[in-house]
Amino acid sequence: MPAPIRLRELIRLIRSSRTQAEERAVIQKECATIRNAFREEDNVYRCRNIAKLLYVHMLGYPSHFGQLECFKLIASSRFSDKRIGYLGTMLLLDERQEVHLLVTNSLKTDMSHNNQYIAGLALCTLGAICSNEMCRDLAGEIERIIKSSNSYLKKKSALCATRIVAKVPDLVEMFLPAARSLLQEKNHGVLLTAVRLIIQMCETSPDVLTHFRKMVAQLIRILKNLIMSGYSPEHDVCGISDPFLQITILQLLGRLGREDGECSEAMNDILAQVATNTDTSKNVGNAILYETVLTIMGTKSESGLRVLAINILGRFLLNTDKNIRYVALNTLLRTIDVETNAVQRHRALILECLKDADISIRKRAMELSFALINSGNIRCMMKELITFLKTADDEFKSYLCSEIFNAADKFAPNKRWHIDTMMKVLACAGKYIRDDCIARLVQMISDGSAPHGYIVQQLYKAYTVAESGDAAVVQLACWCLGEYGDLLVQGLLEEEDPLCPPESAVIDLLERDLYSPDTNRISKDYIINCVMKLSSRFSMGSRDRIRGIISCYGSSIDVEIQQRAVEYDTIFRRHDNLRVGILERMPVMEVSKPLPVTNGVEDELDDDEEGTGGVGEGGGKSGGLLDLIAGTEAAPSVNGPTTIGGKPPPGADLLDLLGGLDLVGGILPPVASPPIPPITAYDKDGVKIEFAFDRNSPDSYTINVGASNSGLEPLTDFVFQAAVPKTFQLEMMPPSATRLAAGGAGGLTQSMRVRNPQGVPLKMRLRIAYNRSGQSVTEMAEVNHFPSVLWSN
């Protein structure tokens, strides 16, 4: 049989292929040749054939037929064969394939080989493909090698033990004495792998974490020796002694000092020494400083040390390297809840990052800027953020508008400033404002203390220059004109030079957008409502024109617009004497009692059908609820009295007629309710959700949800959703916030109203979603331990 081509020749042939079909032809031909060699038991060129097959595997072509041949190479006595055999085993096999168990005996034999490099190959392979069975069978061998005198094998076996502990946590106690003894080594490679093993063991077992807290002094001594040692060519990297070992020790100290004041106090001096003595002219020093900052902020360090850590991040913001600036912004965002005042000192640098050319830096700076806002800096921060809004990327504008409104609602110094800020945002990015923000603005405008005359004038000015497709401006202006249009045309405004347009000009403006093809359907609904309301606010001369506009849309192809037009036209024709009363101004919307957002979802929970309540920002969206329980179908939304099984309850029409009246208050004495103990519904990864209960009636109660975050990183876009069996009725109110601060500093609240007409035990399924450090997390939970007093009347 002729000698097969070498690997170098195969690579040259593949690279010279001009088309993918030509490349496939070359590979298929070579794979056929390799198969024939395997069938003929060609021992001479088996190593060369496996090397070529590994290259083919790296290109993404099938190579499974070479698995058993790798075992034959492992059994060879030659080092070159074993090297290719073990490499092929690591690449072509994994723990999910049963055939990998055949290599267990070869691994055990080679771990005891006199040649340290062959033993190292076996250790690397075990760490790469180990399964639970292999870990348990060979853990004893790993422990034996860790205790040997060979430094090369010690660091290999320590790395292998790290993988075994992660795979089989039950074996952590076996390596505890060995890991402790490795910290006595002088070899930096062994120390590095030993610290990495201890980190993995601490993450696996809380008891091990407590055990290694006793060795903090030894770790501090190792780190201090690294800092104080002179130049060592073997370990020097850009003038710093073994930065890899320094960073790994800092990571371990951060885990040991977390939630432990004694350990944190012991490491304060060494952390201050590292933070002040590390050279920042090279990237190596910046890496050590970054890990030092994480360790300081992650432990119970003293206040001065935390301020020093924040100042280091502030220096990072001045660095020309974009990656360092991004890391600084990201870390400041995670630590702002811990040291707010220290972060505030770097506000100018953070705002400067809004002008950075890198989009990721601009995004992090934007998020951090909103976290910095408080009642003391609201004016200057809003000025900078609105300036940024004018030039921001389109993908940022919706988020910017929403967060600006949130901050203005929370920290506005007065109503006039609040309105002016709202108008600036509308002028800069009106078409990017979300529907939920429009609803909140309407609620704010309806407040009895708001300067309605000033608001309607400012919105009218914005409306006159806005485009028809600018939905937010059109909808807000139409709502405000419908409510307070009489103040505008009569000049009853809080201005020295008020704008007093004639009634015809206002109607012309509304009619322009009503007939415009660029105006969306929802905006047209707002315009028709506005025009109808103006019929009771404008003079009799405008009424006939308004009626004509409305009657024209009685035959609209849009069903919603047609229905509104027909109903309003009927009021003109049959109930004109009631029109003024029907179209009175809307009452003030209460912020403390927001309108419930109710959505229905059907599913099965222990053979029961379920309904769910929507929650979160923009509660009108039901898409998230469909993810709450897989395979569900949406039921129609409930408006007015709650329905059971699709049938209205008795007296629903009467309740509609007398809506809002308390028919039983003052007649029946209050029901004495037994105290209802609170429960913990969810507690995982630092996120804790508690339920407190208030009974409203014998079959109705309110669940007050409280969420807190005891972790080290704040949580954003927090969404809590719930589902109950369909025998219950569930209404969920919007949450108080969507961000959970770190360290338990503040939380969010939310209310759920549950009605249990059949008096059966309550079951509830939860869906919790949030973002942590840019990563989305979704968790499901089920609550079955509600107090029995909830359904026992």
C-alpha positions, 0 to 999 in steps of 0.5 A: 500500500502506498504511503498516505500524503502528509498532513501538510500536503492535505492542508495545501490541497484543501486551501487551494480548492476554489469552490466548496464542492472542490473542497468537499471532494478533496476531503471525501477522497482523503477520508475514504483513504483513511477508512481503508487504512483503518480497515487494513490495520495500518499501524505504521501510518495510523498516527498520520491518519489520525492527525489528518482526521483531526484537521478534517474534524476542525473543518466541521466534517464527520470524523467519528469513525476514527474514535476507536483508532485513537484508543489504539494510539493511546495503547502504543508505547511511543510518546508521539502516538500517545500524544496524537491518541490523547488529542484525538480522544479529547476532540472526538469524544465527550462524556455523553458517548459511552465509548469513552469509558473504554479509555479509563484503564489506559488513563489509570495506567498512564497516570503512573507512567515514569514519563511525566509528560505521558502522565500529564497527557492522561491528566489533561484528557481526564479533565477534558472528557471525564464523566461522573463514573470516571471521576469516581473511579480515578479520583484516588489516583488524582489525590495521589499525584497531588501529593507527589513531589513532581511540580509539573504533575502537581499543577496538572492534577490540581487542574484535573481535580478542579474539573472533578470537583465541579463535576461531582461535588460529593468528592470535594472533601477528598481533595480538602487536605491536598488543596490545603497542602498545596498552598505551602508550595513555592512553585508559582504554577502549583500555587496558581492551580491550587488557588483555582482548585480552592475557588472551585471548592468554595463555590461548591460547598459553603462548609468548605468556604468556612474552612478556608476562611481560616487561611486568609492570613496565609493567602495575604502573606503569599500576595504580599510576597508577590508585591514586595519581591524584586525582579524575577525574570521567570515570573515578570510580566511588564515589570509586575511579578506574576500578575496571574497569581495575584489576580487569582488570589484576589478572586479567592479573597473576594469570595472568602471575605464576602459576608464575613466582617472578620476576614474583610478586616484582615485583608484591608491593609493588603488590598490598600497596598495593592491598590496604591502600589500597582503600576497603571502604565501597563494593561497588566497593572490595570487588570490587577487594579480591576480585580482589586476593586471587585474584591474591595466592593465585594467584601465588607471593606471599610468606607475609605477603601471603597472610596479608593476603589471608586477613584481607581474606576474614575481613573480608568475613565480617563484611559485611552483604551476603550475596553478599560473605559467600558469595564469602569462604567460597567463596574461603577453601575454595579457599585453605585448603590453601595457608594453613591456619593463616591460615584457622584464625584466622577459625574462629569467624566461619566457624562463625557462618555456619552459623547464617545464614538463607541456605542457600547460605552455610550450605552453604559454611560447612559445607564449609569447617568440615570442611576446617578440622578437625584433631587440635588442634580436633576436639573443639570443631569436632565440638561445633559441627557436631553442634549444626548437624546437629540443625537442618540442612536434610534435604538436608544431613544425609546429607553432614554425617553422612558427613563427621563420620564421616570426620573422627572416623575421622581425628582421634579423640583416643581410642576412647571419644570416637569412640564417643560422637561416633558415638552423638550423630550416630545420635541426631540424624540416624540415618535420614540415614546412608548405607549406606557409613557403616554399613559403616565403623562396623561395621568400626570397632566390630569393631576388637579395641581397641574397647571392645565392652561400652561400644559394645553398651550405648550402641547398645542404649540408642539402639535402645530409643528408636529408631523402626523406620524408623531403619535405621542405628540398627537395623542397627548395634545388631543387628550389635553385639548379634549379636556382643557381646550376651552382654556386655550381658546378663551385665553385662561392661561398662566402666561403674560402673553397667552396664545388664543387660537380661534376655535376654527383653527383648533378644529382645522388642526384636528381635521388635518390629522384625522384625514391624513394617511400618516396618522395611525388608528390609535391616534385617530381614536384620540382625535375623534374623542377630542373632537367630540369633547370639544363639542361641549367646550366650544361655542354652539357655532362649532357644534355643527361642524364637529357633528359633520366631522363625526358623522363622516366616519360612521361608514369608516372601514376601520371598525373601531373608528366607525363604532366610536363615530356611530355612538357619538352621532347617536348622542347628538341625535337622541341624547343631546340633552345628556351630552354635556354631562357625559363629556365632563372633564375626566376626574383626577387619576389616582397614582396610588390606585392605578388601573388594574391590568388584567389578562387571561391565560389558560393552562393546566396546573395539576388538572386545573385550568389557570388564568394569569394576571399581567404585570410590569411596564406596559402591562397591556402587552400579553406576549410575556404572559404567553411565556409564563406557562408554555403552550397556553392560549390567551383569553380575552381581556376583562374590562369592567366586572370580572367574568367567570368561565366567560359568563357575566356574574349576576347583576353585572349590568347593575354594577355597570350602571352604579359603578363605583358605588359602595352598596354594602358599606355602612349597611353591613358591619365589617367582617372580623378577619383573623391575622394572616401570616406572611410567606416567602414565595421565592428565594434564590440567587439573592432575589427574595419575594415575600407575600403579605395578605390583606382580606377585602371580603370573605372571598377576596384578598389583596396580596402585597408582593415585596421583592428585594435583592441581596446580591452584589449586582443591581437587577434591571428590567425586573418583571414578576408574573403570576398564574392561578387556576381558573376557578380564581380571579386575579388582578395585578397592579403595575409594580412600583419600579423595575430595578432592584438595587444591590445589597438589599438597598430598597426593593419594589412592591406590587399588589395582586387582588385574588378572588376565591368564590369557591373557597378552595386552596390556592395554588400559584405559579410564578415567573420572575425575569430580570437582567443581571450584568447584561444577561437575561435571567428567567426563573419559574416557581410554584407556591403551594404553602399559602395560609389556610385562613385565606380560603376558610371563611 
